[in-house]
Amino acid sequence: MAWTLTGAFLLALAISAGLTPLVIWLARRQGWVVAPREDRWHQKPTAVYGGVAIFLAFVAAFLLLGLHNRLYWTLLACSGAMFCVGLYDDAREMKPQVKFICQLVVALVAVSQGIRLGQGIIPWAWLAVPLTVFWLVGVTNAVNILDNMDGLSSGVVCVAGLVLTVGAVTEGAGSTGLMAAMLAGAAGGFLIYNFNPAKIFMGDCGSLFLGFTLAATTILSANRASQASHLTMALLVPLGALVVPIFDTTLVSFQRTSHGRSIAQGGRDHSSHRLVFLGLSERRSVLLLLCISLAGGLGSLMLSRLATPLTAAVIVALIAVGLVSFGIYLGEVKVYEGQEKLSWLQKSPILSRVLLFKKQILQIALDLALVSAAYAAAWLLRFEGNLTHWEMTILAQSLPWLLAAKLTSFWLFGLYRGEWRYLSVHDLVQMAKASLTGSGLTAVIFVLLYGPRGFSRAGLVIDFLLCYCFIAGARGLLRVFREKVRGQQGVPVLIMGAGDGGELLLRELRNNPRLPFVPVGFVDDDPAKQGHLIHGVKVLGSRRELTQLIHKLKVERVFISILSAPEEGFEEIFDICATMGVECTRIQPMIKF
């Protein structure tokens, strides 16, 4: 089976890679190019209608492989209809509501012909139909709006298709695997010409086709998996494969709604754009999101094959918290006008109250997931991963009491009044106190409810340790993102002084996105500090090596941030910088005695 799926992937890849240059040539010849726009990302006129090559490659591979299953012919027909909707939109520019209605009709036709969540996932047909339609239309539009940077949408679909192909191999679902492999190949062949700098865009005809086909294929894959495994495990692979489209759509929808913008309105506010605004190049931004997509897909495959449902639920909860933290970090990037949000909130006082306290609400929601995951993980560790039906019942009955005790303790110790981005040792101590108090209160409640021998004392100790690690780790993620997920674009600078003043300056340069400086190293005359790291930046030498360091690192500016030194002690440094043609600035202390 693996060789057949590999052949299907390579066949679609070759056809797509061969057709795309022809479409580029024809588009340029006919003037089918899109000019740069203020709300779009590309910088030069670029050919469009690349989705034609993707669609034809998929259809050709489908016909050559001779798939005769009626369900797959239905999928091909509905995907073709979605392609036509996108093609008409590319040529005539349909209104968003008209395009949505067309998508809805295509999805309803697909559902009526059998492409819907099976009884193994949703036992009630009356509920399966609307959920399937929501999934088909939602994923279609998620892939559509993800097509906002060179190579992102086609790359994500290619990765997701490959993940579904591997999942089909493990489940023995050959036909579903063929559909996923052909989809991945068609997207991959186009990706060769769509990656930055793109020679062609797929247009709505490509993104709608890819999105709908991917959504339908995940449904067929989940139905197949539900016949052989638990419901939770059946949904893992589709959700993992689509982690980036789901994440980006959720982020954009929330940000646009909270700023009074239409969800259907285009703009430079997607996750990929925000990464570029943080200093990453377009290529690095796309590659980072593709790596997240690949990690989500492969991780879900491993969990579906190796983990129990409870273990998978714990790991998924932790990953979800990590993604939410990443979304919070990206949401801090300023991409809208400052008054836009204010005017919207003034018109909606109820929404303004919700948004005013959204940080606390979100923190509590994340802690609910983290505390629950820690408690479940503690039981799994205590009982070596195998819980009996009785133990699962006790776990479910005791969890609400534990949540009430711990969240109350967190509130009393001020965990919901702090700023996660400024996490300090004081905050870590407060978290330890809150966790310990919450665990003690939980123990008292359990003694009253179940008696002194009616619960696992070792389990509570493990729960305390895991809970503290989880809540501290989640709050520390924002600092990790702020320090690691950023580009190195800017003016390279050296900081003179590896003490408190230099550390303060380094934090300001990193935390303030308006300062276009990239610290490349420290300079300090103290021999004991040589080679040490301060927030990942190395002490490179003393003032005697300053000339060499400026030349070697192409430094354009030197900051002197030694707060305790006298004013007249830096003439030599200013002279060296003047000789090298480098600007030198003394950072003055804010408070002088």
Secondary structure, DSSP 8 states (H G I E B T S, - for coil): -HHHHHHHHHHHHHHHHHHHHHHHHHHHHHT-EE---TTS---S-EE--HHHHHHHHHHHHHHHHT---HHHHHHHHHHHHHHHHHHHHHHH---HHHHHHHHHHHHHHHHHTT-S--TTT-S-HHHHHHHHHHHHHHHHHHHHHH--STTHHHHHHHHHHHHHHHHHHHHT-HHHHHHHHHHHHHHHHHHHHHSSS-SB--HHHHHHHHHHHHHHHHHHHHHHHHTTS-HHHHHHHHHHHTHHHHHHHHHHHHHHHHTT--TT---S-SHHHHHHHTT--HHHHHHHHHHHHHHHHHHHHHHHHHS-HHHHHHHHHHHHHHHHHHHHHHHTS--S-HHHHHHHHHH-HHHHHHHHTHHHHHHHHHHHHHHHHHHHHHHHHHTTT---HHHHHHHHHHHHHHHHHHHHHHHHTTTTSS-GGG--HHHHHHHHHHHHHHHHHHHHHHHHHH-TTSS-HHHHHHHHHHHHHHHHHHHHHHHHHHHHS----SEEEEEE--SHHHHHHHHHHHH-TTS-EEEEEEE-S-GGGTT-EETTEEEEE-GGGHHHHHHHHT--EEEE--TTS-GGGGHHHHHHHHHHT-EEEE---SS--
